[in-house]
């Protein structure tokens, strides 16, 4: 039983330290973050496609 109690206390402690979604974003900042994330992903994929070539297996 002590191990189970320790695990629950650890989860509670971590849960208290992590901010909630609504503490980080409101509606406007969420859309800005999502747009920047999508744009950044597209730019990263484009840049990586210039340096990485997939060769067919013979």
N, C-alpha and C positions, 0 to 999 in steps of 0.2 A: 503493500500500500504506500509506503513512503515515496517510492519512485513515481507513482502515479500523481501524488500530490505535488512533487517537485516539477513534473512535466506541466501540470496545470498552472502552477505559479509562474513557470518560465513563459508559457504562452500568454498569460495575462500581462506579464511585465513587457513582453515584446509588443503586444497589442496596444498597450498604453503609450508606448514610445512612437509608434508609427502614426503619422497624422491621417485623418480620415480624408476621403476623396473630396468632400465638400469643404474641408479646411484648405485644400490646395487650389481648387478650381471653382470658379463660378461659371455661368454659361458662356460668357464672352472669352474668358481666358482658356476654357476648354477648347473652343473652336480655333483659337489662335494656336494653341499647342498642337492640335490635330493637324491643322494645315501645315505648320512648320515641320512636323514629323513626317508627313506624307511627302512634302517637297524635299526634305533632307534625304529620305529614303530613295526617291527617284534620282537625285543628284549622285548619291553614293553608288547606286546600281549602275548609272551611266559611267561614272569614273572607273568602277571596277571592271566593267565590260571592256574598257580600253586596254586593260592590263592582263586580264584572265581570258584564256582561250581554252575551250573544252575540245579535246581531241577525241575522235571516235576510236573505240577499242577494235583492233583488228583481230 
